[in-house]
Each structure stands twice: as C-alpha cells, then as structure tokens.
C-alpha cells in the first residue's frame, strides 16, 4: 500500500500544501521545527484517526485557525481510495473514504496502515524523566504501541479497546463519587463483569501480538548488532492470568478473581486498580533489562527492531507492506547499524526525515523534499 499524494490545509504549520510522493522512498529534510514531523503525523492520522503526538485534535489546527483538513490519495489492495478528514475546533470531526462517511477510525485502517518511528519511541525501551512527565503511567507508551499496531489489523480488538476505555472511565467515576452518591455502587458489579469480558479480549490479542513481535524483532536486532546481541520480549498482565494464551472465557475468570481481591482497595483509593489497563511488555538484551543496562545506540536499535517487526507482521497479515514513517531514524546509530536499517526498509513505501544535509548522500530517495517553515521547497 502507498500514499500517492497528500493535501494539508490549516494543519499544524502548513497553511496549504499538496505533495505527490514516490512509491518507494521519500526523504524529507530541513532544519529543526520546520514541519518535517508534522508531515509524517498527518499520514499517521489518515491511517488510524489519531495523532501519535497529542491527544487533542485542536492542537493539530493552526494557531489562528478554526479548521484543518487532511486529504490523502491512497493505493491499497489494488484499489484507489481518497480519505478526507476535516478537523473543526469545538466540533466533531468529519471523515470520509471515497466520499462515504467513515463511522470510526477502524474504517480508516481498512484503507491505510502505517508504522511510525520517532525519537519518543525510545521510551518503548528505556524510561526517563521526560517519559514520566509525558505519561503518568510509565508503561503507557508501550501499551499505545501495541494498541495502535493491533487496532490496524484486528477490528474486534479496536472495538474492545474503545469499549474498555469507556467502561474504565465510568467505573472510575463510580469509585470517585460513591461517597457523595452511595447508590452508584449498585452499578459497579455490571461494570466489573463487562470489564472482565472485554479485558480478556485485549489480553488475548496482546499476548499473541507480543509473541509474533519477538519472532520478527529478535532476528532483526541480532542482525543489526552483527550477531552480538540477543533480544527477548515478555508480556506482562495481571498476576492472576497465568496463561494469557488461554481462551478468553478462562482469562475473563482470571480477571474476576483479580477484581475480587482488589475490591476493598479500589473502594479505599477511589481508583480502578484491576485490569489490563496496566499491561506492559519487557525487553531484554543478552538476558539483561534493556531499560537499565543498554547504551543509547542499543536502545535505539531495540526500538527500531520492534518497529521493523511491526512492519513485517502487517505485511504477513494483509499481504502488503504498510507505509513506513521514520523520523530522525539514523541519529545515534553507528555506520554499520545505519547501513543495516537502510537495507531492511526496502520494499514498500518509506518516508525518512533528517536534518539539512544530514546523510542525504546515503539515502537513495525517489523524491526529495526540503521543508522550510511549513512549506515544501522541491
């Protein structure tokens, strides 16, 4: 699959811009804070209806504007599509695919899949002060990675995830407000039961995706490191779920047991303490925690290996590569690892950003875009 052209109106620092892309490699270069990442962000939004950089669509609209529009002409599954999204301040967004209203983000993912790597993805491997400031839950970055990847591939998972988030918010309000309104507690058993059933679906898919992810990421990391490093990945969920690969009915029963053991603690704290909203995965390199013991180059290699594995899983599932978006991918990698990454991204459409005159001679671009202050200088 590939995106043939992109039109941005009032998106971030782009007033109005239309670009036509190469079906293979597109290199976007320019100084910092000119709009390179914004361009990739718009492509990600076309694929999943979410920004990887913000939770509020309002932040995607230019500072003095009230509306932004993203239009992509896409070739996927041997067909041509036009996906059009209009974001309006204070109003519900409008999304269409070939002129037909898209009810949810899953309909966007039916058309376009993307895999996005950015410097913040180092938090997939290593925590730090910046990660703690950005994410209240330090494992949120890794769950977001799993959720974004699986939602593009499994509509049932996307539906379950959206329902679980709604249930979680309702349950949290019940726990928070129950002292002022004790009658709310009568609703709690129904929410708990539904959270167990829906949560079991999340665990079922996450465990299998993590296993597939390790299957592709481990050889990628070993090759990138010249055979010196072995990557392993482990999935962590609530402790009563001893077998996350079991049937969803069995997992749901395990979640009920965990909920029962945390019932009084939840009432005392006013917080939802039980469920897969705290799931995580652990990365080790040569048997040691990558979060604690890896160098910056090793961390970047491990994060890239996960993204390359994500790309291969998408290709295996849908029969064609997703669009690969690499933001500042080569910095802090030694030349050998840089060469490996550039060789591994052949096949499928790729977008790479880099700073002015930074490694341009090593990137075999079909098209080269120079970004300056939200404008493209070809």
N, C-alpha and C positions, 0 to 999 in steps of 0.2 A: 504494500500500500504506500501511497505517497500523496503529498500535498503539492498540487501544481501551482497554485497561486494563493496569495493572502492579501486581503484588503483590511486596513485598520483605519477607523475614523474615531478620533477622540479617545483613543486607548493609550493610557499612561502618557508618555511624552510624544506620542505620534498624533499629529493633527489629522493628516490624511495621507495615506501611503498605500500603494499597491505594488506587490512584488511577484515576479514569476520565478520559480525555483527549478533547479536541476534535479532530475530524478535520482541522481546518485549522491554527490557530495556538494554541500553548500557551506562556505566559510564566511563568517560574519566577523569583521574586525573593526577596531576603533578604540579610542581611549575609554577609560572608565566613566561610568554614569552617563553614557550617550544613548543607551536604549538597546544594547545587544541582547541582554537577558529578557527585556520586555517583549522582544520579538518571539523568543522561544516560549515565553509564558503564554502568549496569545495562541500558539499552536497547541500547547498542552490543554488550554481551556476548550478548544474545539473538540478535543478527544474525550473529555470527561466532565465538562461543565464546572470545573473547579480550578482555582489558581494554586500552584504549589508554593506561593509566596505570601499569600494573605487569605484571611477568612472572610473578608468583606469585599463584595463586588464593587462597592463605592470607591474603593482605593484604586480600581482599575480605570476609572474615568478621569480624564484630565482635570487638573486642579480647578479650573474656572468653568468646567463643563457640567452638563446635566445628563449626558448620554454618550455611550460608546458603542461602537459596532465592530464586530469581527466577522469577516466572511471568508470562507475557505473553499476553494475548488479542489476536490479530493478524488483520487482514483483508488478504488478499493474493491476487491472481489470481482475484478473485471468489469466494473461499472464506474460511471462518473456520478459524483454527488456534489451538491452545493450546500454547505452548512452555514447558516446565518444566525448570529446571536446579537441581540440588542440589549444592552445594559442601561437601565434608567435609574437615576437617583431617586430613592424613595418609592420605587415601583417594582413590580415583578418583572423579571427578565423575560424576553421572548426568544424562543429558539425554534428554528425550522430546519428541516432536512429536505432538500428538493421541493421547497415550498410548502411542505406539510408540517404542521406544528409538532414539535418534539415534546412529549409529556414529561420526560425526565432525562437525566444525564446518561442513563443506560442506552438511550436511543442514539446519543452522540457516539458512544463507544462502539455501537454496532457498525459505525462507518469508519472511524479512525482510531487507531491505537498508537500511543506514544510511550517511549521510555525516556525519562528526563534525568540527566545528571547535572548537579550543581554543587558548588563548594559546601553548601549546608548539608549535603548528603554524607559528609564525613561523620556527622552525628549518628549515622547508621552504625558506625563502628566505635567511635570514641565520644564520650561526654566531655563537656567543658562548661565554663561559666556562661558562655554565650548560649549554649543549648539550654541551660537551666533557666536563663532569663526568657528565652523564647517559648519554651514548653514547660508548663507547670509539672507535667509528668515526664520524666526523662526518657521513658520508653515510647512516648507518643510519636516521635519521628519514625521509629521502626514500624510501629503499627500503621502509620499513614502509608509507608512504603508498601506494606503487604496489602492494605485495603485498596490503594489505588491500582495496584497490579491486578488483583483478583477481580475487582469490580469491572475492569475492562474485558475480562474473559468469562465471567460467570454472572449472568443477570440475577440468578437466585441469590447469590451472595450479596449483590448490591442492594436488593430488596430487603434482605435480612438485616444488613448493616444499617440501612435507613430506619427500619423499624426498631432495631435495638437502641439507636440513639434517641428516638422518641420516647421509648419506654424508660430509658435511663433518666432522661430529663424529668418525666412525670414522677418517677419514683423518688428522685432527689427532692422534688418539691413537696411530696408527701412527707418524707422524713424531716424536712426542714420546717414545715408548717404544722406538724401534727400537734405540737403543744398548744398552739392557738386554736386549732380545729381538730380535736381528737377523733372526730368522725372520719377523718381521712384514712385512718389506719384500717378501716374496713375494706378499703380498696387495695391494700398492699398485697394480699395473697394472689389476687388475679394478676397484678403486675409482675410479681415474683415468678409465677408459673410461666407466664409468656416470655419473660426474660430468659428462663432456663431453656425453653424450646428454641427460641431464636438464637440465643448464645451458643447452643450446641451446633447449630449450622455454621456459625462463624469459626468455631474451633475446628470442626470437621474440615473445612476448606483451608484454613490457615496451616494446619499441620501438614496437609498434603502439599500445599504450595511450598512450604519451607523445605520439605524433603526433596521436591523437584529442584528448588533453588540451589540446594547444596550439590545436587548431582551435576549441575552445569557450572556452578561457581568454583567448586574445588579444583577441577582440571584447568579452568581459566586462570585461577590465581597461581597454581603451580607452574603453568607455562610462562606466565608473566614474570614470575620471580626466578626463572631459569631452573626450576626444579628444586629450589632451596626451601620453599615454604609450602606447608600443607594447611589448607583452610577447612575447618569444620563448622557446622552450624547446628544449633539446637533450639527447639521451640519450647517455650515456657508458658503454661497456662495455670489455672487454679490447681492447688495441690491435690484435690480430691479426684481430678481427672487423671487417672493413672495411664490410660490408653487413649490419646487424642485421635487415634485412627479407628476407634470403635464406631459402632452405629450411632447415629445422632440420638436415638432413644436412650442408649446407655449413657452417653455424655450428658444428656439432659438430667438423668437421675443423679449423676455425679455432681452436677451443679446445684441440684436441690439440696443435697447433703451439705455442700459448702455454704449455701444460703442459710440453712438452719443453724449451722454452727456460728454464723456471724450475725444472727438476728438481733441479739441484745446489743452488740457493739454498734450496729447500724443505728439503732434507736438512740443510743447514748451519744453518738457522734453527729447524727443528722446527715450522714454520708452513705452513699452506696458503695459498700466495701467488697461485694462479692460479684464476680462475673468476668467475662473475657475482655472487658474494657481495660484491664491491666496486663493483658498478654504482652509477651516480648519474645525476642529471639536473641540468642547468644552466639557471638562469633569468636572463634579461637584460631590462632595461627601457631602451628607447631605445638599444639597442646596447651598454649597459654592464652589468657584472655587478651583479645586484641584491644579492648578498651584501655587496659592498663600498661601493656608491655610493648605495643607496636610503635615503630617510628612513624613520622608523618608520611613518608613515602609508602610504608607498608599499609597504613590506614587508607590512603588514597587508592592503593592497588586493591585492597579488600573491598572497598566501596564500589569501585569500578567493576570488579568481578561479579558483584551482586547485580549490578545494572546490566552487564553483558549477559548474565544468566537469565535475567528477566526478559531480555530481548529474545533469547533462544527459546524460552518457554512459550512466548507469544507466537513465534514462528511455528513451533511444533503444534500449537493448539489451533491456529487459524490458517496455516498453510502459507503465510507470507510474513515478511519481517514488518514489525511496527516501525514508525518513524523514530529515529534515534536522535535525541537532542542533547548535545554535550556542551555544557557551559564551563569554560575555563578548565578543560579536562587535562591539559598537559603539564600545567604548572606543578612543581614539586615532584615530578617523576624524572628519574634518570633517563638518559637517552635510550637505553635498551628497553625500558618499560614503555617509553613513549612509542617506540617503533612497534612494540607488540600491540598496543592499543590501536594504533592506526591500521595495522594489518587485520585486526579482528573485526573492525567495523565495516569491512567491505561487504557488499550485498545489502540491498535495501537502501532507503534514503536516509541520509545523515546530515545534521546541521551541527557545526562546530563554531564556537565563539573563541576569540583570542584578542589580545591587545594589539595595538598598532605595531606592524612589522614583527610580530612575535611568532616565530616558527612558520611563517607563511610559506617559506621555501620547502617545508616538509609536508605540507598539506596539498594533496592533489585535488584541488577544487574544480568542480564542474562550473560553479558560479561563485564569484567573489563579491561580497557586499561590504562597502565601507559605511559605517553608521556614524553620523555626527549630529548630535542634538535632535534626535528623533527623526532624522531624515536620512535617506539612503543615497549615497553618492556612488554610483556604479563605476 
